[in-house]
Amino acid sequence: MRLVTYDAGAGPRVGLLAGGTVHDAGFDGDMVAFIAAGAPVERTEPVGGPFRLLAPLRPRSLRDFLAFEGHMKAALTRLGREIPPEWYEIPAYYKGMPDTVIGPEQEIPWPPYTDHLDHELELAAVIGPVPVRDLAPESAVAAVFGWTIWNDMSARDVQARELPVGMGPGKAKDWDGANVLGPCIVTADELDASDLRMTVRVNGETWGESSSGKMHHGFGELIAYASRAQTLYPGEVIGSGTAPGGSGIELDRRLAPGDVVEMEIEGIGVLRNPIARKGR
């Protein structure tokens, strides 16, 4: 299934996307509740009239890893740092803020405190339908309910000042609209995410292309690590980290207000968003 959250004027609803048409799933609850209920689809009805797609879910949590060596080498070089040897052994992550999530076609705000806004192309796993804990890497991918696209925005000038403190990103990653998910969730039974083509375009020009097959730490390792002595619940999101070429900093290229960023992952679709003027 290709699952969406849409609004046709009566508030957010869970829907199924088929051939460009949204069908209401007949479920009275949000996407996280839908996943936890086992994705029950008893009847569907085409959505009549205009509607807009929202972020497919408001995640319980956001964990973002750094699984691509190509991105690490290119980005850290620009930030004046080297890949620490521990990175090759530990699939470390930071936590994002679920309330900052927006969806497709929404304008991405440009915070007034940064002059260098950047995009980051990521593949994201959505956990479900049951809680899991202490998983083995070789079987942890079975805990994935589905897959979506994550544009993890960054304020690069702020990031360069925060990183030396050693606390991880703060305001370099945290503002309203800093995390974009969508356009849909493709259920794991319909998509093998081990080697998906990943592309980012800005104003129609391809800035980067890669594949999920280039991850140094696979999703089994990421999920297993996150589940150590901790329960992962339906609706939690696990990010791959940025694919090689998936950010402007790797190319020494910058976004500008009014730019349109499109992220495409094979089998999922296109996540498209315009960039706002600074201070909005």
Phi and psi restraints in degrees (value plus and minus 20) as a CYANA .aco file:
   2 ARG   PHI    -133.8   -93.8
   2 ARG   PSI      88.1   128.1
   3 LEU   PHI    -123.4   -83.4
   3 LEU   PSI     121.1   161.1
   4 VAL   PHI    -156.0  -116.0
   4 VAL   PSI     142.4   182.4
   5 THR   PHI    -131.9   -91.9
   5 THR   PSI     107.6   147.6
   6 TYR   PHI    -150.5  -110.5
   6 TYR   PSI     143.9   183.9
   7 ASP   PHI    -154.9  -114.9
   7 ASP   PSI      97.3   137.3
   8 ALA   PHI    -126.3   -86.3
   8 ALA   PSI      -3.5    36.5
   9 GLY   PHI      94.7   134.7
   9 GLY   PSI     -30.6     9.4
  10 ALA   PHI    -133.5   -93.5
  10 ALA   PSI      -3.7    36.3
  11 GLY   PHI      80.2   120.2
  11 GLY   PSI     147.6   187.6
  12 PRO   PHI     -82.0   -42.0
  12 PRO   PSI     118.4   158.4
  13 ARG   PHI    -158.2  -118.2
  13 ARG   PSI     132.2   172.2
  14 VAL   PHI    -102.2   -62.2
  14 VAL   PSI     113.6   153.6
  15 GLY   PHI    -156.5  -116.5
  15 GLY   PSI     147.7   187.7
  16 LEU   PHI    -133.4   -93.4
  16 LEU   PSI     113.4   153.4
  17 LEU   PHI    -119.6   -79.6
  17 LEU   PSI     103.3   143.3
  18 ALA   PHI    -163.8  -123.8
  18 ALA   PSI      96.3   136.3
  19 GLY   PHI      39.1    79.1
  19 GLY   PSI      13.1    53.1
  20 GLY   PHI      63.7   103.7
  20 GLY   PSI     -21.7    18.3
  21 THR   PHI    -128.9   -88.9
  21 THR   PSI     117.6   157.6
  22 VAL   PHI    -117.5   -77.5
  22 VAL   PSI     112.2   152.2
  23 HIS   PHI    -134.3   -94.3
  23 HIS   PSI     110.6   150.6
  24 ASP   PHI     -85.5   -45.5
  24 ASP   PSI     117.0   157.0
  25 ALA   PHI    -101.8   -61.8
  25 ALA   PSI     -26.9    13.1
  26 GLY   PHI      49.9    89.9
  26 GLY   PSI      11.0    51.0
  27 PHE   PHI    -138.9   -98.9
  27 PHE   PSI     108.4   148.4
  28 ASP   PHI    -115.4   -75.4
  28 ASP   PSI      60.4   100.4
  29 GLY   PHI     153.8   193.8
  29 GLY   PSI     153.6   193.6
  30 ASP   PHI    -105.9   -65.9
  30 ASP   PSI     159.8   199.8
  31 MET   PHI     -84.2   -44.2
  31 MET   PSI     -57.5   -17.5
  32 VAL   PHI     -82.9   -42.9
  32 VAL   PSI     -63.7   -23.7
  33 ALA   PHI     -84.6   -44.6
  33 ALA   PSI     -57.3   -17.3
  34 PHE   PHI     -82.0   -42.0
  34 PHE   PSI     -64.7   -24.7
  35 ILE   PHI     -83.7   -43.7
  35 ILE   PSI     -66.6   -26.6
  36 ALA   PHI     -84.6   -44.6
  36 ALA   PSI     -45.7    -5.7
  37 ALA   PHI    -103.3   -63.3
  37 ALA   PSI     -19.8    20.2
  38 GLY   PHI      69.3   109.3
  38 GLY   PSI       0.1    40.1
  39 ALA   PHI      34.8    74.8
  39 ALA   PSI      38.8    78.8
  40 PRO   PHI     -95.5   -55.5
  40 PRO   PSI      98.7   138.7
  41 VAL   PHI    -142.9  -102.9
  41 VAL   PSI      80.2   120.2
  42 GLU   PHI    -116.8   -76.8
  42 GLU   PSI     -53.6   -13.6
  43 ARG   PHI    -170.6  -130.6
  43 ARG   PSI     128.2   168.2
  44 THR   PHI    -151.4  -111.4
  44 THR   PSI     128.3   168.3
  45 GLU   PHI    -153.2  -113.2
  45 GLU   PSI     112.9   152.9
  46 PRO   PHI     -79.1   -39.1
  46 PRO   PSI     120.8   160.8
  47 VAL   PHI    -100.9   -60.9
  47 VAL   PSI      98.4   138.4
  48 GLY   PHI    -109.7   -69.7
  48 GLY   PSI     127.5   167.5
  49 GLY   PHI      61.4   101.4
  49 GLY   PSI    -199.7  -159.7
  50 PRO   PHI     -90.3   -50.3
  50 PRO   PSI     129.0   169.0
  51 PHE   PHI    -170.9  -130.9
  51 PHE   PSI     144.7   184.7
  52 ARG   PHI    -151.7  -111.7
  52 ARG   PSI     125.5   165.5
  53 LEU   PHI    -102.4   -62.4
  53 LEU   PSI     117.1   157.1
  54 LEU   PHI    -125.7   -85.7
  54 LEU   PSI     158.7   198.7
  55 ALA   PHI     -74.7   -34.7
  55 ALA   PSI     116.9   156.9
  56 PRO   PHI     -81.2   -41.2
  56 PRO   PSI     -45.9    -5.9
  57 LEU   PHI    -175.6  -135.6
  57 LEU   PSI     136.7   176.7
  58 ARG   PHI    -117.6   -77.6
  58 ARG   PSI      81.2   121.2
  59 PRO   PHI     -82.7   -42.7
  59 PRO   PSI     130.4   170.4
  60 ARG   PHI     -83.6   -43.6
  60 ARG   PSI     -59.2   -19.2
  61 SER   PHI    -174.3  -134.3
  61 SER   PSI     143.4   183.4
  62 LEU   PHI    -146.6  -106.6
  62 LEU   PSI      96.7   136.7
  63 ARG   PHI    -135.1   -95.1
  63 ARG   PSI     103.5   143.5
  64 ASP   PHI    -136.3   -96.3
  64 ASP   PSI     100.7   140.7
  65 PHE   PHI    -116.1   -76.1
  65 PHE   PSI    -199.7  -159.7
  66 LEU   PHI    -150.7  -110.7
  66 LEU   PSI      61.7   101.7
  67 ALA   PHI    -118.9   -78.9
  67 ALA   PSI     -28.0    12.0
  68 PHE   PHI    -124.7   -84.7
  68 PHE   PSI      96.7   136.7
  69 GLU   PHI     -84.8   -44.8
  69 GLU   PSI     -57.0   -17.0
  70 GLY   PHI     -79.2   -39.2
  70 GLY   PSI     -63.2   -23.2
  71 HIS   PHI     -87.2   -47.2
  71 HIS   PSI     -63.4   -23.4
  72 MET   PHI     -77.3   -37.3
  72 MET   PSI     -67.4   -27.4
  73 LYS   PHI     -81.7   -41.7
  73 LYS   PSI     -67.2   -27.2
  74 ALA   PHI     -90.3   -50.3
  74 ALA   PSI     -64.7   -24.7
  75 ALA   PHI     -91.7   -51.7
  75 ALA   PSI     -63.9   -23.9
  76 LEU   PHI     -86.9   -46.9
  76 LEU   PSI     -51.6   -11.6
  77 THR   PHI     -80.2   -40.2
  77 THR   PSI     -62.2   -22.2
  78 ARG   PHI     -86.7   -46.7
  78 ARG   PSI     -49.4    -9.4
  79 LEU   PHI    -110.7   -70.7
  79 LEU   PSI     -15.5    24.5
  80 GLY   PHI      54.6    94.6
  80 GLY   PSI       9.6    49.6
  81 ARG   PHI    -150.6  -110.6
  81 ARG   PSI     145.6   185.6
  82 GLU   PHI    -134.2   -94.2
  82 GLU   PSI     138.8   178.8
  83 ILE   PHI     -89.1   -49.1
  83 ILE   PSI     101.5   141.5
  84 PRO   PHI     -89.5   -49.5
  84 PRO   PSI     125.2   165.2
  85 PRO   PHI     -79.5   -39.5
  85 PRO   PSI     -46.9    -6.9
  86 GLU   PHI     -83.3   -43.3
  86 GLU   PSI     -45.6    -5.6
  87 TRP   PHI     -79.2   -39.2
  87 TRP   PSI     -54.4   -14.4
  88 TYR   PHI     -92.3   -52.3
  88 TYR   PSI     -34.3     5.7
  89 GLU   PHI    -128.6   -88.6
  89 GLU   PSI     -50.6   -10.6
  90 ILE   PHI    -140.3  -100.3
  90 ILE   PSI     103.2   143.2
  91 PRO   PHI    -101.9   -61.9
  91 PRO   PSI      53.5    93.5
  92 ALA   PHI     -91.7   -51.7
  92 ALA   PSI     138.1   178.1
  93 TYR   PHI    -166.9  -126.9
  93 TYR   PSI     145.4   185.4
  94 TYR   PHI    -140.2  -100.2
  94 TYR   PSI     147.7   187.7
  95 LYS   PHI    -129.5   -89.5
  95 LYS   PSI     110.2   150.2
  96 GLY   PHI    -113.8   -73.8
  96 GLY   PSI     158.2   198.2
  97 MET   PHI    -129.8   -89.8
  97 MET   PSI      94.7   134.7
  98 PRO   PHI     -76.4   -36.4
  98 PRO   PSI     -51.8   -11.8
  99 ASP   PHI     -92.5   -52.5
  99 ASP   PSI     -25.8    14.2
 100 THR   PHI    -111.0   -71.0
 100 THR   PSI     -20.6    19.4
 101 VAL   PHI     -95.6   -55.6
 101 VAL   PSI     113.1   153.1
 102 ILE   PHI    -144.9  -104.9
 102 ILE   PSI     157.3   197.3
 103 GLY   PHI    -140.9  -100.9
 103 GLY   PSI    -188.3  -148.3
 104 PRO   PHI     -83.5   -43.5
 104 PRO   PSI     125.1   165.1
 105 GLU   PHI      50.7    90.7
 105 GLU   PSI     -26.0    14.0
 106 GLN   PHI     -96.2   -56.2
 106 GLN   PSI     125.8   165.8
 107 GLU   PHI     -91.6   -51.6
 107 GLU   PSI     110.2   150.2
 108 ILE   PHI    -104.4   -64.4
 108 ILE   PSI      98.4   138.4
 109 PRO   PHI     -84.9   -44.9
 109 PRO   PSI     127.1   167.1
 110 TRP   PHI    -129.8   -89.8
 110 TRP   PSI      86.5   126.5
 111 PRO   PHI     -81.7   -41.7
 111 PRO   PSI     126.4   166.4
 112 PRO   PHI     -88.8   -48.8
 112 PRO   PSI     -35.4     4.6
 113 TYR   PHI    -111.9   -71.9
 113 TYR   PSI     -15.3    24.7
 114 THR   PHI    -149.3  -109.3
 114 THR   PSI     125.6   165.6
 115 ASP   PHI    -125.9   -85.9
 115 ASP   PSI     -24.9    15.1
 116 HIS   PHI    -152.5  -112.5
 116 HIS   PSI      70.0   110.0
 117 LEU   PHI    -113.9   -73.9
 117 LEU   PSI     119.8   159.8
 118 ASP   PHI    -160.0  -120.0
 118 ASP   PSI     130.1   170.1
 119 HIS   PHI    -116.8   -76.8
 119 HIS   PSI     143.4   183.4
 120 GLU   PHI    -167.2  -127.2
 120 GLU   PSI     100.3   140.3
 121 LEU   PHI    -106.9   -66.9
 121 LEU   PSI     100.9   140.9
 122 GLU   PHI    -158.8  -118.8
 122 GLU   PSI     130.8   170.8
 123 LEU   PHI    -115.1   -75.1
 123 LEU   PSI     115.2   155.2
 124 ALA   PHI    -144.5  -104.5
 124 ALA   PSI     117.8   157.8
 125 ALA   PHI    -121.0   -81.0
 125 ALA   PSI     117.8   157.8
 126 VAL   PHI    -127.6   -87.6
 126 VAL   PSI     102.8   142.8
 127 ILE   PHI     -94.8   -54.8
 127 ILE   PSI     125.7   165.7
 128 GLY   PHI     135.3   175.3
 128 GLY   PSI     152.4   192.4
 129 PRO   PHI    -110.5   -70.5
 129 PRO   PSI     -23.3    16.7
 130 VAL   PHI    -139.3   -99.3
 130 VAL   PSI     135.3   175.3
 131 PRO   PHI     -83.6   -43.6
 131 PRO   PSI     126.6   166.6
 132 VAL   PHI    -158.0  -118.0
 132 VAL   PSI     137.2   177.2
 133 ARG   PHI    -178.0  -138.0
 133 ARG   PSI     128.5   168.5
 134 ASP   PHI      32.3    72.3
 134 ASP   PSI      32.7    72.7
 135 LEU   PHI    -103.1   -63.1
 135 LEU   PSI     133.3   173.3
 136 ALA   PHI    -108.8   -68.8
 136 ALA   PSI     121.9   161.9
 137 PRO   PHI     -75.3   -35.3
 137 PRO   PSI     -56.4   -16.4
 138 GLU   PHI     -90.8   -50.8
 138 GLU   PSI     -36.7     3.3
 139 SER   PHI    -141.7  -101.7
 139 SER   PSI     -20.4    19.6
 140 ALA   PHI     -88.0   -48.0
 140 ALA   PSI     -46.7    -6.7
 141 VAL   PHI     -83.2   -43.2
 141 VAL   PSI     -40.4    -0.4
 142 ALA   PHI     -84.9   -44.9
 142 ALA   PSI     -34.7     5.3
 143 ALA   PHI    -103.5   -63.5
 143 ALA   PSI     -20.9    19.1
 144 VAL   PHI    -105.1   -65.1
 144 VAL   PSI     103.4   143.4
 145 PHE   PHI     -98.8   -58.8
 145 PHE   PSI     -61.5   -21.5
 146 GLY   PHI    -190.2  -150.2
 146 GLY   PSI    -198.8  -158.8
 147 TRP   PHI    -148.0  -108.0
 147 TRP   PSI     125.1   165.1
 148 THR   PHI    -165.5  -125.5
 148 THR   PSI     158.7   198.7
 149 ILE   PHI    -122.4   -82.4
 149 ILE   PSI     120.4   160.4
 150 TRP   PHI    -145.6  -105.6
 150 TRP   PSI      99.7   139.7
 151 ASN   PHI    -119.9   -79.9
 151 ASN   PSI      84.0   124.0
 152 ASP   PHI    -115.0   -75.0
 152 ASP   PSI      79.7   119.7
 153 MET   PHI     -96.0   -56.0
 153 MET   PSI     132.2   172.2
 154 SER   PHI    -159.4  -119.4
 154 SER   PSI     122.6   162.6
 155 ALA   PHI    -117.2   -77.2
 155 ALA   PSI      79.0   119.0
 156 ARG   PHI     -87.4   -47.4
 156 ARG   PSI     -57.9   -17.9
 157 ASP   PHI     -86.2   -46.2
 157 ASP   PSI     -56.9   -16.9
 158 VAL   PHI     -90.1   -50.1
 158 VAL   PSI     -60.0   -20.0
 159 GLN   PHI     -79.5   -39.5
 159 GLN   PSI     -60.4   -20.4
 160 ALA   PHI     -83.4   -43.4
 160 ALA   PSI     -49.3    -9.3
 161 ARG   PHI    -104.5   -64.5
 161 ARG   PSI     -50.5   -10.5
 162 GLU   PHI    -100.9   -60.9
 162 GLU   PSI     -54.6   -14.6
 163 LEU   PHI     -76.8   -36.8
 163 LEU   PSI     -62.6   -22.6
 164 PRO   PHI     -82.1   -42.1
 164 PRO   PSI     -40.5    -0.5
 165 VAL   PHI     -88.5   -48.5
 165 VAL   PSI     -47.2    -7.2
 166 GLY   PHI      65.9   105.9
 166 GLY   PSI      -8.1    31.9
 167 MET   PHI    -118.8   -78.8
 167 MET   PSI     -20.8    19.2
 168 GLY   PHI      66.3   106.3
 168 GLY   PSI     158.3   198.3
 169 PRO   PHI     -91.3   -51.3
 169 PRO   PSI     122.9   162.9
 170 GLY   PHI    -140.5  -100.5
 170 GLY   PSI    -120.4   -80.4
 171 LYS   PHI     -92.2   -52.2
 171 LYS   PSI     -26.8    13.2
 172 ALA   PHI     -88.7   -48.7
 172 ALA   PSI     -38.8     1.2
 173 LYS   PHI    -146.3  -106.3
 173 LYS   PSI     -35.1     4.9
 174 ASP   PHI    -128.2   -88.2
 174 ASP   PSI      83.4   123.4
 175 TRP   PHI    -179.0  -139.0
 175 TRP   PSI     141.9   181.9
 176 ASP   PHI     -79.6   -39.6
 176 ASP   PSI     102.9   142.9
 177 GLY   PHI      69.9   109.9
 177 GLY   PSI      -9.3    30.7
 178 ALA   PHI     -95.8   -55.8
 178 ALA   PSI     -38.0     2.0
 179 ASN   PHI    -142.5  -102.5
 179 ASN   PSI     106.2   146.2
 180 VAL   PHI    -138.1   -98.1
 180 VAL   PSI     106.8   146.8
 181 LEU   PHI    -141.4  -101.4
 181 LEU   PSI     127.6   167.6
 182 GLY   PHI     126.6   166.6
 182 GLY   PSI    -188.4  -148.4
 183 PRO   PHI     -98.6   -58.6
 183 PRO   PSI     -32.8     7.2
 184 CYS   PHI    -171.3  -131.3
 184 CYS   PSI     153.7   193.7
 185 ILE   PHI    -130.4   -90.4
 185 ILE   PSI     102.6   142.6
 186 VAL   PHI    -117.5   -77.5
 186 VAL   PSI     102.4   142.4
 187 THR   PHI     -84.6   -44.6
 187 THR   PSI     128.1   168.1
 188 ALA   PHI     -82.7   -42.7
 188 ALA   PSI     -45.6    -5.6
 189 ASP   PHI     -90.9   -50.9
 189 ASP   PSI     -33.4     6.6
 190 GLU   PHI    -128.8   -88.8
 190 GLU   PSI     -24.1    15.9
 191 LEU   PHI    -164.5  -124.5
 191 LEU   PSI     100.5   140.5
 192 ASP   PHI    -108.1   -68.1
 192 ASP   PSI      91.8   131.8
 193 ALA   PHI    -112.1   -72.1
 193 ALA   PSI      -6.4    33.6
 194 SER   PHI     -94.4   -54.4
 194 SER   PSI     -41.5    -1.5
 195 ASP   PHI    -173.9  -133.9
 195 ASP   PSI      49.1    89.1
 196 LEU   PHI    -120.6   -80.6
 196 LEU   PSI     117.7   157.7
 197 ARG   PHI     -90.4   -50.4
 197 ARG   PSI     113.3   153.3
 198 MET   PHI    -145.8  -105.8
 198 MET   PSI     109.1   149.1
 199 THR   PHI    -157.1  -117.1
 199 THR   PSI     122.9   162.9
 200 VAL   PHI    -146.7  -106.7
 200 VAL   PSI     113.6   153.6
 201 ARG   PHI    -143.9  -103.9
 201 ARG   PSI     123.8   163.8
 202 VAL   PHI    -143.2  -103.2
 202 VAL   PSI     100.5   140.5
 203 ASN   PHI      33.1    73.1
 203 ASN   PSI      17.7    57.7
 204 GLY   PHI      65.8   105.8
 204 GLY   PSI     -30.3     9.7
 205 GLU   PHI    -114.6   -74.6
 205 GLU   PSI     110.6   150.6
 206 THR   PHI     -91.2   -51.2
 206 THR   PSI     101.2   141.2
 207 TRP   PHI    -119.2   -79.2
 207 TRP   PSI     -46.2    -6.2
 208 GLY   PHI    -182.6  -142.6
 208 GLY   PSI     127.6   167.6
 209 GLU   PHI    -161.2  -121.2
 209 GLU   PSI     121.4   161.4
 210 SER   PHI    -178.4  -138.4
 210 SER   PSI    -180.6  -140.6
 211 SER   PHI    -168.0  -128.0
 211 SER   PSI     126.9   166.9
 212 SER   PHI     -84.6   -44.6
 212 SER   PSI     -37.4     2.6
 213 GLY   PHI     -89.1   -49.1
 213 GLY   PSI     -28.8    11.2
 214 LYS   PHI    -114.2   -74.2
 214 LYS   PSI     -10.5    29.5
 215 MET   PHI     -87.8   -47.8
 215 MET   PSI     112.4   152.4
 216 HIS   PHI     -92.9   -52.9
 216 HIS   PSI     -66.0   -26.0
 217 HIS   PHI    -122.4   -82.4
 217 HIS   PSI     100.0   140.0
 218 GLY   PHI     -98.4   -58.4
 218 GLY   PSI     149.8   189.8
 219 PHE   PHI     -81.8   -41.8
 219 PHE   PSI     -49.8    -9.8
 220 GLY   PHI     -80.3   -40.3
 220 GLY   PSI     -62.4   -22.4
 221 GLU   PHI     -87.7   -47.7
 221 GLU   PSI     -61.9   -21.9
 222 LEU   PHI     -81.7   -41.7
 222 LEU   PSI     -68.7   -28.7
 223 ILE   PHI     -88.0   -48.0
 223 ILE   PSI     -61.2   -21.2
 224 ALA   PHI     -81.4   -41.4
 224 ALA   PSI     -62.9   -22.9
 225 TYR   PHI     -83.1   -43.1
 225 TYR   PSI     -65.0   -25.0
 226 ALA   PHI     -84.3   -44.3
 226 ALA   PSI     -47.0    -7.0
 227 SER   PHI    -108.4   -68.4
 227 SER   PSI     -19.5    20.5
 228 ARG   PHI     -82.1   -42.1
 228 ARG   PSI      95.6   135.6
 229 ALA   PHI      36.5    76.5
 229 ALA   PSI       0.9    40.9
 230 GLN   PHI    -164.8  -124.8
 230 GLN   PSI     113.5   153.5
 231 THR   PHI     -98.0   -58.0
 231 THR   PSI     111.6   151.6
 232 LEU   PHI    -120.9   -80.9
 232 LEU   PSI     110.5   150.5
 233 TYR   PHI    -126.4   -86.4
 233 TYR   PSI     137.3   177.3
 234 PRO   PHI     -74.1   -34.1
 234 PRO   PSI     114.4   154.4
 235 GLY   PHI      74.9   114.9
 235 GLY   PSI     -21.9    18.1
 236 GLU   PHI     -98.3   -58.3
 236 GLU   PSI     126.4   166.4
 237 VAL   PHI    -135.9   -95.9
 237 VAL   PSI     113.3   153.3
 238 ILE   PHI    -136.5   -96.5
 238 ILE   PSI      99.9   139.9
 239 GLY   PHI    -118.6   -78.6
 239 GLY   PSI     124.8   164.8
 240 SER   PHI     -91.5   -51.5
 240 SER   PSI     -39.3     0.7
 241 GLY   PHI      65.7   105.7
 241 GLY   PSI     148.8   188.8
 242 THR   PHI     -93.8   -53.8
 242 THR   PSI     112.1   152.1
 243 ALA   PHI     -90.1   -50.1
 243 ALA   PSI     131.5   171.5
 244 PRO   PHI     -75.5   -35.5
 244 PRO   PSI     110.7   150.7
 245 GLY   PHI      59.3    99.3
 245 GLY   PSI     -17.0    23.0
 246 GLY   PHI    -106.3   -66.3
 246 GLY   PSI     -15.3    24.7
 247 SER   PHI    -157.8  -117.8
 247 SER   PSI     136.0   176.0
 248 GLY   PHI     -90.5   -50.5
 248 GLY   PSI     -50.9   -10.9
 249 ILE   PHI     -81.2   -41.2
 249 ILE   PSI     -51.1   -11.1
 250 GLU   PHI     -86.9   -46.9
 250 GLU   PSI     -46.8    -6.8
 251 LEU   PHI    -124.5   -84.5
 251 LEU   PSI     -21.5    18.5
 252 ASP   PHI      38.3    78.3
 252 ASP   PSI      23.4    63.4
 253 ARG   PHI    -143.5  -103.5
 253 ARG   PSI     128.0   168.0
 254 ARG   PHI    -143.7  -103.7
 254 ARG   PSI     126.4   166.4
 255 LEU   PHI     -94.2   -54.2
 255 LEU   PSI     137.6   177.6
 256 ALA   PHI    -153.1  -113.1
 256 ALA   PSI     134.5   174.5
 257 PRO   PHI     -74.1   -34.1
 257 PRO   PSI     117.5   157.5
 258 GLY   PHI      71.7   111.7
 258 GLY   PSI     -33.7     6.3
 259 ASP   PHI     -81.9   -41.9
 259 ASP   PSI     132.6   172.6
 260 VAL   PHI    -137.1   -97.1
 260 VAL   PSI     100.5   140.5
 261 VAL   PHI    -122.2   -82.2
 261 VAL   PSI     107.2   147.2
 262 GLU   PHI    -139.7   -99.7
 262 GLU   PSI     105.5   145.5
 263 MET   PHI    -135.4   -95.4
 263 MET   PSI     107.3   147.3
 264 GLU   PHI    -145.2  -105.2
 264 GLU   PSI     110.4   150.4
 265 ILE   PHI    -145.2  -105.2
 265 ILE   PSI     108.3   148.3
 266 GLU   PHI     -69.2   -29.2
 266 GLU   PSI     109.4   149.4
 267 GLY   PHI      66.2   106.2
 267 GLY   PSI     -31.2     8.8
 268 ILE   PHI    -129.6   -89.6
 268 ILE   PSI     -71.4   -31.4
 269 GLY   PHI     115.7   155.7
 269 GLY   PSI    -174.5  -134.5
 270 VAL   PHI    -142.0  -102.0
 270 VAL   PSI     109.6   149.6
 271 LEU   PHI    -125.1   -85.1
 271 LEU   PSI      93.3   133.3
 272 ARG   PHI    -139.8   -99.8
 272 ARG   PSI     112.2   152.2
 273 ASN   PHI    -168.8  -128.8
 273 ASN   PSI     117.0   157.0
 274 PRO   PHI    -103.6   -63.6
 274 PRO   PSI     134.8   174.8
 275 ILE   PHI    -117.8   -77.8
 275 ILE   PSI     110.1   150.1
 276 ALA   PHI     -95.3   -55.3
 276 ALA   PSI     149.4   189.4
 277 ARG   PHI     -89.7   -49.7
 277 ARG   PSI     132.9   172.9
 278 LYS   PHI     -79.8   -39.8
 278 LYS   PSI     116.2   156.2
 279 GLY   PHI      73.2   113.2
 279 GLY   PSI     -17.9    22.1
